[in-house]
Structure formats: structure tokens, C-alpha cells
Amino acid sequence: MTYEFERKQKIVVLGGGPGGYEAAIAGAQLGAEVTIVERIGIGGSAVITDVVPSKTLIATAEAANAIGEAAELGVQFFARGEKGQPVRPEVAVNLAAVNKRLIGLARQQSEDMRSELVRAGVRIVTGEGRLDGSSAVIVSTAQGGKGKDFDRIEADTIVLSVGASPRILPAAQPDGERIMTWTQLYDLPSVPEHLIVVGSGVTGAEFASAYTALGSKVTLVSSRDQVLPGEDADAARVIENVFKRNGMTVLSKSRAESVVRTEEGVIVTLSDGRTVAGSHCLMAVGSIPNTAGIGLEQAGVQVTESGHVRVNRVARTSRPNIYAAGDCSDLLMPLASVASMQGRTAVFHAMGDAVSPFEQRNVTSNIFTQPEIATVGWNQKQIEEGIAQGDIYKLPLKSNPRAKMLGIKDGFVKLFARTGSGTVIGGVIVAPRASELIFPLALAVEHRLTVDEVARAFTVYPSLSGSISDAARAMHIVL
């Protein structure tokens, strides 16, 4: 008697970042033969040089900031001098130790993810990969460009998750010592005396906030009227006011033309002819997808003018068996959570499993400044422009009893509810740990809860989350 077995579907994932990792895990769970190709380590730049190390650095900055603000709560730090008298100690940040810790944490996270892939039965290939038509991947596994060592891997389905890299300006070439991208900051031996941050988007604002807390003098060069362009205007205003109050110099409507290294530091020349001198410069002017030279055109995969891969709501490209997830796709939401969801969705769709394309409006995002900014759903600008119909309610956080106890003065909770029905369609939270507080609003948006349904849920008294129910209660719909 003979038996016929169905051949396993072969999936090749190009890139081991959050999107690629989740795609590989999903494929293995569904019984596919999965190979993942990654050049720097599982987790990709998100884990090794971006999200994990940057948020670890920010956690240290928050700790330093908390020590500085402890006196407002009645906590004082003193040491004893030679004659027994109290001496106020200085708070110092050992950046070399901080960087060693964050790099170690990033590598550990990468190893943990690698172990999960191995346990799931995923084959891991270290090397540079590119498409060979639409049904195979060529991988160069030679180290340092020496020798000739190539693998050709056949695939039924290919998932592109090649990520993005910092955008480099011709007149501001990073040297890794004085002029840096955000991937190079972790080699600094000490806190910069004067850090100039070019770019006031999410990355620029986060690092400007962190290094101010760590003790650097910081100058933020912003080409827009306000920091964090594109974010909620009230939230951006709070953050900019906090920046200035903490001693940061914010140069609005200022575009950097060039950055050059000097004997003692750097000089940034602005478009109006002004110059700013500092010890170091961080270039945070966006990113570009890592899609050049990987065979997209030859495979018939469409890309945008910026080089991003065009995808539909299930992460499928113009080639039916090729998908793309994360920063290399044209979804233009550089969030690890979105990349992960795209990766899973792509594989579920490719293998015929049930799939629910996610709604971009339901995605939560967070900016890790101090305080944080968390958002979900429709925004105020869309409501004011008539794109969405909704009512707006804003509740300052300083009215919250828990906030008073913690000494929190900045921030707010803002809710957007559908006019008439009261269905929650979005929200903004500016607060410490806003990334944790946004979850109830994310649930409300995802499950179309009304403000009255949100208000009926019990919150702890006192708690910061109480402001969410207070705001919802203020938007009560009279039936």
C-alpha cells in the first residue's frame, strides 16, 4: 500500500525583524517549511540598534529625571561630609555602563527570539538575501565579501521584511564619533556636553528628551513651527513646553543645511545662515527602506518613488506569492507592532488560514518622550476637517488626584466620540506611561464601545486611568 503526502509549503522570509520573525513563527505553527534570512541577527535593527536599545536608554533617562524631581515630593538625598555634615550628592550618569547594559539587553532579546525560532523548527540562514525571480531567494553567506558561498532557496511564498536605515544627508555625513545617526549613539563613552539634534520628528524628540534628562545641553533643530509635526497639536505643545522648561533650546522653522566636524565638536549651519556649535550632532531626518538591490524590479514587485514596497491590506505585493511587512512596505507606520501584525497576516493569507485585515485607525502608537504621547483612532485634525464626525473632550491630567499625589503637572486625556451615538473613535493621552494607559481606549476603538460603556467600567481610586472614565462620563449621551 502506498501513501501520498501533501508537500509542505515552503516559505522564505527575507529579514528577521519583528515582521519577519512573526511571519516565520506563524508559518511554522501552520506546518510550513520556513527559512528566515537575516544578516545582523534575529530581531533585526529594531531589536539590535533601534527600538530595544533606544527605549532602554530612555528608561535610564526616566530614572535620572525621577531622582531630580524627587525633592518636590519631599524626598532629599544627602551624603555625610568629612565632619559629618550633610552634603547634597551629585547625580551622575555613567553612559558607558548604560550603553553596555542596553547593548546586552538587545543581544539577549535577539538570542531569545532566535531560540524561539529554533524551537519552532525554523531554519535560520545568516547572510545577505535577494530575490531570484518570484519563486526563489539567493543568499550570500560569505563573510567580509571573501570567497564565493551562495545558497539558492526555492519558495512558494516569500515575505520581505528588510526594514529601513537612517536617511543620510550629503552635507551631513555621519562619522560615528561626532556626527551620528541613532544607530551609532551607543558607542558614546560619556554624556555629550552639547548635543544638537537635527529633526524634531518622533526619533529626534525622543532622543532630545532622553539626553536632556541624562544631563546634556540639547539644541533641537526643527524645520516646522512645532516639534512633532503630524502629531496631535495639543500634545506637541505640551512636549515642547516641557522641553523648554527643562532647559532645551528649540529652534523652530530652522532647516539644517550642513553639519561639519571641527577640532572640538561640530558646527551646524542653518538655511538662514546661522550656525550652532556643539560637541555632537544626532541626525534624525527620517529613514529609507532597505529595498535597493534586492531584485524587486526583476521579480515584478512594484515599489513607490521612495522605494517602499506597495502592499494591500493583507501585506500582499503586486506578485501574488510575495508579501512585505514592516518599514520596507508602503504602509508608512514605522511601528514594531504593525510590522508584527503584517507578518502574521501575510502568512495566514498565503496559507489559506482565516485572516482579518487590520484597520490602520485601530493601531495604537506611542512617543517615548517625558511625558509620553499615546494615540489611537481618528485624530482631532480629521474631525475638524470633516473627514470624521465626532465630538471632542479634553481633561487636563493635573485635575486627577493620583497625578497630584505623584507630582504630575503636564498632560491630559482627550477622547473623540462619534456625534450622536457616542461611539469612541479615537483618543490621545499625554502622561507618564501613556503607552500603558492607552490600552482601554484601544479596546474601545477596536470593539466600538460607547463613552457610556467605557464610563460604566470600574477604575481604581485614585488612579491615572480614572481620568479616562472621567472624560468618558463627561461625554455622556442623553437618550
Secondary structure, DSSP 8 states (H G I E B T S, - for coil): ---------EEEEE--SHHHHHHHHHHHHTT-EEEEEESS-TTHHIIIIIHHHHHHHHHHHHHHHHHHHGGGGT----EE-TTS-EE-------HHHHHHHHHHHHHHHHHHHHHHHHHHT-EEEESEEEESTTSEEEEE--GGG-S--EEEEE-SEEEE---EEE--BTTB---SSSEE-TTSGGG-SS--SEEEEE--SHHHHHHHHHHHHHT-EEEEE-SSSSSSTTS-HHHHHHHHHHHHHTT-EEETT--EEEEEE-SSSEEEEETTS-EEEESEEEE---EEES-TTSSHHHHT--B-TTS-B---TTSB-SSTTEEE-GGGBTT----HHHHHHHHHHHHHHHTT-------GGG--EEE-SSSEEEEEES-HHHHHTTSS-EEEEEEEGGGSHHHHHHT--S-EEEEEEETTT-BEEEEEEEETTHHHHTHHHHHHHHTT-BHHHHHHS---SS-TTHHHHHHHHHT----
